[in-house]
Amino acid sequence: MFLGFLKGYPSELIGDVSTGTGFAGIFATGTLLGSKAIGISSQYLFFMEMPTIIIYFCAFKWLCDQKKLYKFVPDEKRSNNEKV
């Protein structure tokens, strides 16, 4: 679903997002293993990380608003003078 959301963004962004999600998996696994090593229960860890849902939702909402504000113009529609 998340990659479907990115279809209106530049194609270069897909690699950045993929890198971020890959790192998130490594970080989450490391957090889980580290918390188990120091004796934190899964229930306590779940409640500790629950506020990140609000942060994720706010970031997603902000991206949606930005997408409505600034329309993506594909490279083939830009003139040669405007290329980055």
Distance bins in CASP14 RR format, pairs under 12 A and 6 or more apart:
PFRMAT RR
TARGET T0000
AUTHOR 0000-0000-0000
RMODE 2
METHOD distances of the structure
MODEL  1
1 7 0 0 0 0 0 1 0 0 0 0 0
1 60 0 0 0 0 0 1 0 0 0 0 0
2 9 0 0 0 0 0 1 0 0 0 0 0
2 13 0 0 0 0 0 1 0 0 0 0 0
2 14 0 0 0 0 0 1 0 0 0 0 0
2 17 1 0 0 1 0 0 0 0 0 0 0
2 18 0 0 0 0 0 1 0 0 0 0 0
2 20 0 0 0 0 0 1 0 0 0 0 0
2 21 1 0 0 1 0 0 0 0 0 0 0
2 24 0 0 0 0 0 1 0 0 0 0 0
2 56 0 0 0 0 0 1 0 0 0 0 0
2 59 0 0 0 0 0 1 0 0 0 0 0
2 60 0 0 0 0 1 0 0 0 0 0 0
2 63 0 0 0 0 0 1 0 0 0 0 0
3 9 0 0 0 0 0 1 0 0 0 0 0
3 11 0 0 0 0 0 1 0 0 0 0 0
3 13 0 0 0 0 0 1 0 0 0 0 0
3 14 1 0 0 1 0 0 0 0 0 0 0
3 15 0 0 0 0 0 1 0 0 0 0 0
3 17 1 0 0 1 0 0 0 0 0 0 0
3 18 0 0 0 0 1 0 0 0 0 0 0
3 21 0 0 0 0 1 0 0 0 0 0 0
4 13 0 0 0 0 0 1 0 0 0 0 0
4 14 0 0 0 0 1 0 0 0 0 0 0
4 17 0 0 0 0 0 1 0 0 0 0 0
4 67 0 0 0 0 0 1 0 0 0 0 0
5 13 0 0 0 0 0 1 0 0 0 0 0
5 14 0 0 0 0 0 1 0 0 0 0 0
5 17 0 0 0 0 1 0 0 0 0 0 0
5 60 0 0 0 0 1 0 0 0 0 0 0
5 61 0 0 0 0 0 1 0 0 0 0 0
5 63 1 0 0 1 0 0 0 0 0 0 0
5 64 0 0 0 0 1 0 0 0 0 0 0
5 67 0 0 0 0 1 0 0 0 0 0 0
6 12 0 0 0 0 0 1 0 0 0 0 0
6 13 1 0 0 1 0 0 0 0 0 0 0
6 14 1 0 0 1 0 0 0 0 0 0 0
6 15 0 0 0 0 1 0 0 0 0 0 0
6 16 0 0 0 0 1 0 0 0 0 0 0
6 17 1 0 0 1 0 0 0 0 0 0 0
6 18 0 0 0 0 1 0 0 0 0 0 0
6 21 0 0 0 0 0 1 0 0 0 0 0
6 60 0 0 0 0 0 1 0 0 0 0 0
6 63 0 0 0 0 1 0 0 0 0 0 0
6 64 0 0 0 0 0 1 0 0 0 0 0
6 67 0 0 0 0 1 0 0 0 0 0 0
6 72 0 0 0 0 0 1 0 0 0 0 0
7 13 0 0 0 0 0 1 0 0 0 0 0
7 14 0 0 0 0 1 0 0 0 0 0 0
7 17 0 0 0 0 0 1 0 0 0 0 0
7 67 0 0 0 0 0 1 0 0 0 0 0
7 72 0 0 0 0 1 0 0 0 0 0 0
7 74 0 0 0 0 0 1 0 0 0 0 0
8 14 0 0 0 0 0 1 0 0 0 0 0
8 63 0 0 0 0 0 1 0 0 0 0 0
8 64 0 0 0 0 0 1 0 0 0 0 0
8 66 0 0 0 0 0 1 0 0 0 0 0
8 67 1 0 0 1 0 0 0 0 0 0 0
8 68 0 0 0 0 0 1 0 0 0 0 0
8 70 0 0 0 0 0 1 0 0 0 0 0
8 71 0 0 0 0 1 0 0 0 0 0 0
8 72 1 0 1 0 0 0 0 0 0 0 0
8 73 0 0 0 0 0 1 0 0 0 0 0
8 74 0 0 0 0 1 0 0 0 0 0 0
9 15 0 0 0 0 0 1 0 0 0 0 0
9 16 0 0 0 0 1 0 0 0 0 0 0
9 17 0 0 0 0 1 0 0 0 0 0 0
9 63 0 0 0 0 1 0 0 0 0 0 0
9 64 0 0 0 0 0 1 0 0 0 0 0
9 66 0 0 0 0 1 0 0 0 0 0 0
9 67 1 0 0 1 0 0 0 0 0 0 0
9 70 0 0 0 0 0 1 0 0 0 0 0
9 71 0 0 0 0 0 1 0 0 0 0 0
9 72 1 0 0 1 0 0 0 0 0 0 0
9 73 0 0 0 0 0 1 0 0 0 0 0
9 74 0 0 0 0 0 1 0 0 0 0 0
10 16 0 0 0 0 1 0 0 0 0 0 0
10 17 0 0 0 0 0 1 0 0 0 0 0
10 67 0 0 0 0 0 1 0 0 0 0 0
10 70 0 0 0 0 0 1 0 0 0 0 0
10 72 1 0 0 1 0 0 0 0 0 0 0
10 73 0 0 0 0 1 0 0 0 0 0 0
10 74 0 0 0 0 1 0 0 0 0 0 0
10 75 0 0 0 0 1 0 0 0 0 0 0
10 78 0 0 0 0 0 1 0 0 0 0 0
10 84 0 0 0 0 1 0 0 0 0 0 0
11 17 0 0 0 0 0 1 0 0 0 0 0
11 18 0 0 0 0 0 1 0 0 0 0 0
11 72 0 0 0 0 0 1 0 0 0 0 0
11 74 0 0 0 0 1 0 0 0 0 0 0
11 75 0 0 0 0 1 0 0 0 0 0 0
11 76 0 0 0 0 0 1 0 0 0 0 0
12 18 0 0 0 0 0 1 0 0 0 0 0
12 19 0 0 0 0 0 1 0 0 0 0 0
12 72 0 0 0 0 0 1 0 0 0 0 0
12 75 0 0 0 0 0 1 0 0 0 0 0
12 84 0 0 0 0 0 1 0 0 0 0 0
13 19 0 0 0 0 0 1 0 0 0 0 0
13 20 0 0 0 0 0 1 0 0 0 0 0
13 63 0 0 0 0 0 1 0 0 0 0 0
13 67 0 0 0 0 0 1 0 0 0 0 0
13 72 0 0 0 0 1 0 0 0 0 0 0
14 20 0 0 0 0 0 1 0 0 0 0 0
14 21 0 0 0 0 0 1 0 0 0 0 0
15 21 0 0 0 0 1 0 0 0 0 0 0
15 22 0 0 0 0 0 1 0 0 0 0 0
15 23 0 0 0 0 0 1 0 0 0 0 0
16 22 0 0 0 0 0 1 0 0 0 0 0
16 23 0 0 0 0 0 1 0 0 0 0 0
17 23 0 0 0 0 0 1 0 0 0 0 0
17 24 0 0 0 0 0 1 0 0 0 0 0
17 63 0 0 0 0 0 1 0 0 0 0 0
18 24 0 0 0 0 0 1 0 0 0 0 0
18 25 0 0 0 0 0 1 0 0 0 0 0
19 25 0 0 0 0 0 1 0 0 0 0 0
19 26 0 0 0 0 0 1 0 0 0 0 0
20 26 0 0 0 0 1 0 0 0 0 0 0
20 27 0 0 0 0 1 0 0 0 0 0 0
20 28 0 0 0 0 0 1 0 0 0 0 0
21 27 0 0 0 0 0 1 0 0 0 0 0
21 28 0 0 0 0 0 1 0 0 0 0 0
22 28 0 0 0 0 1 0 0 0 0 0 0
22 29 0 0 0 0 0 1 0 0 0 0 0
23 29 0 0 0 0 0 1 0 0 0 0 0
23 30 0 0 0 0 0 1 0 0 0 0 0
24 30 0 0 0 0 0 1 0 0 0 0 0
24 31 0 0 0 0 0 1 0 0 0 0 0
24 52 0 0 0 0 0 1 0 0 0 0 0
24 56 0 0 0 0 0 1 0 0 0 0 0
25 31 0 0 0 0 1 0 0 0 0 0 0
25 32 0 0 0 0 1 0 0 0 0 0 0
25 33 0 0 0 0 0 1 0 0 0 0 0
26 32 0 0 0 0 0 1 0 0 0 0 0
26 33 0 0 0 0 0 1 0 0 0 0 0
27 33 0 0 0 0 0 1 0 0 0 0 0
27 34 0 0 0 0 0 1 0 0 0 0 0
27 49 0 0 0 0 0 1 0 0 0 0 0
27 52 0 0 0 0 0 1 0 0 0 0 0
28 34 0 0 0 0 0 1 0 0 0 0 0
28 35 0 0 0 0 0 1 0 0 0 0 0
28 45 0 0 0 0 0 1 0 0 0 0 0
28 49 0 0 0 0 1 0 0 0 0 0 0
28 52 0 0 0 0 0 1 0 0 0 0 0
29 35 0 0 0 0 0 1 0 0 0 0 0
29 36 0 0 0 0 0 1 0 0 0 0 0
30 36 0 0 0 0 1 0 0 0 0 0 0
30 37 0 0 0 0 1 0 0 0 0 0 0
30 38 0 0 0 0 0 1 0 0 0 0 0
30 45 0 0 0 0 0 1 0 0 0 0 0
31 37 0 0 0 0 0 1 0 0 0 0 0
31 38 0 0 0 0 0 1 0 0 0 0 0
31 40 0 0 0 0 1 0 0 0 0 0 0
31 42 0 0 0 0 0 1 0 0 0 0 0
31 45 1 0 0 1 0 0 0 0 0 0 0
31 46 0 0 0 0 0 1 0 0 0 0 0
31 48 0 0 0 0 1 0 0 0 0 0 0
31 49 0 0 0 0 1 0 0 0 0 0 0
31 52 0 0 0 0 0 1 0 0 0 0 0
32 38 0 0 0 0 0 1 0 0 0 0 0
32 39 0 0 0 0 0 1 0 0 0 0 0
32 40 0 0 0 0 1 0 0 0 0 0 0
32 41 0 0 0 0 0 1 0 0 0 0 0
32 42 0 0 0 0 1 0 0 0 0 0 0
32 45 1 0 0 1 0 0 0 0 0 0 0
32 46 0 0 0 0 0 1 0 0 0 0 0
32 48 0 0 0 0 0 1 0 0 0 0 0
32 49 0 0 0 0 1 0 0 0 0 0 0
33 39 0 0 0 0 0 1 0 0 0 0 0
33 40 0 0 0 0 0 1 0 0 0 0 0
33 45 0 0 0 0 0 1 0 0 0 0 0
34 40 0 0 0 0 1 0 0 0 0 0 0
34 45 0 0 0 0 1 0 0 0 0 0 0
35 41 0 0 0 0 1 0 0 0 0 0 0
35 42 0 0 0 0 1 0 0 0 0 0 0
35 43 0 0 0 0 0 1 0 0 0 0 0
35 44 0 0 0 0 1 0 0 0 0 0 0
35 45 1 0 1 0 0 0 0 0 0 0 0
35 46 0 0 0 0 0 1 0 0 0 0 0
35 48 0 0 0 0 1 0 0 0 0 0 0
35 49 0 0 0 0 1 0 0 0 0 0 0
36 42 0 0 0 0 1 0 0 0 0 0 0
36 44 0 0 0 0 0 1 0 0 0 0 0
36 45 0 0 0 0 1 0 0 0 0 0 0
38 44 0 0 0 0 0 1 0 0 0 0 0
38 45 0 0 0 0 0 1 0 0 0 0 0
39 45 0 0 0 0 1 0 0 0 0 0 0
40 46 0 0 0 0 0 1 0 0 0 0 0
40 47 0 0 0 0 0 1 0 0 0 0 0
40 48 0 0 0 0 1 0 0 0 0 0 0
40 49 0 0 0 0 0 1 0 0 0 0 0
41 47 0 0 0 0 1 0 0 0 0 0 0
41 48 0 0 0 0 0 1 0 0 0 0 0
42 48 0 0 0 0 0 1 0 0 0 0 0
42 49 0 0 0 0 0 1 0 0 0 0 0
43 49 0 0 0 0 0 1 0 0 0 0 0
43 50 0 0 0 0 0 1 0 0 0 0 0
44 50 0 0 0 0 0 1 0 0 0 0 0
45 52 0 0 0 0 0 1 0 0 0 0 0
46 52 0 0 0 0 0 1 0 0 0 0 0
46 53 0 0 0 0 0 1 0 0 0 0 0
47 53 0 0 0 0 0 1 0 0 0 0 0
49 55 0 0 0 0 0 1 0 0 0 0 0
49 56 0 0 0 0 0 1 0 0 0 0 0
50 56 0 0 0 0 0 1 0 0 0 0 0
50 57 0 0 0 0 0 1 0 0 0 0 0
51 57 0 0 0 0 0 1 0 0 0 0 0
51 58 0 0 0 0 0 1 0 0 0 0 0
52 58 0 0 0 0 0 1 0 0 0 0 0
52 59 0 0 0 0 0 1 0 0 0 0 0
53 59 0 0 0 0 0 1 0 0 0 0 0
53 60 0 0 0 0 0 1 0 0 0 0 0
54 60 0 0 0 0 0 1 0 0 0 0 0
54 61 0 0 0 0 0 1 0 0 0 0 0
55 61 0 0 0 0 0 1 0 0 0 0 0
55 62 0 0 0 0 0 1 0 0 0 0 0
56 62 0 0 0 0 0 1 0 0 0 0 0
56 63 0 0 0 0 0 1 0 0 0 0 0
57 63 0 0 0 0 0 1 0 0 0 0 0
57 64 0 0 0 0 0 1 0 0 0 0 0
58 64 0 0 0 0 0 1 0 0 0 0 0
58 65 0 0 0 0 0 1 0 0 0 0 0
59 65 0 0 0 0 0 1 0 0 0 0 0
59 66 0 0 0 0 0 1 0 0 0 0 0
60 66 0 0 0 0 0 1 0 0 0 0 0
60 67 0 0 0 0 0 1 0 0 0 0 0
61 67 0 0 0 0 0 1 0 0 0 0 0
61 68 0 0 0 0 0 1 0 0 0 0 0
62 68 0 0 0 0 0 1 0 0 0 0 0
62 69 0 0 0 0 0 1 0 0 0 0 0
63 69 0 0 0 0 0 1 0 0 0 0 0
63 70 0 0 0 0 0 1 0 0 0 0 0
64 70 0 0 0 0 0 1 0 0 0 0 0
66 72 0 0 0 0 0 1 0 0 0 0 0
71 77 0 0 0 0 0 1 0 0 0 0 0
72 78 0 0 0 0 0 1 0 0 0 0 0
73 79 0 0 0 0 0 1 0 0 0 0 0
73 82 0 0 0 0 1 0 0 0 0 0 0
73 83 0 0 0 0 0 1 0 0 0 0 0
73 84 0 0 0 0 0 1 0 0 0 0 0
74 82 0 0 0 0 0 1 0 0 0 0 0
74 83 0 0 0 0 0 1 0 0 0 0 0
75 82 0 0 0 0 1 0 0 0 0 0 0
75 83 1 0 0 1 0 0 0 0 0 0 0
75 84 0 0 0 0 1 0 0 0 0 0 0
76 82 0 0 0 0 0 1 0 0 0 0 0
76 83 0 0 0 0 0 1 0 0 0 0 0
77 83 0 0 0 0 0 1 0 0 0 0 0
78 84 0 0 0 0 1 0 0 0 0 0 0
END
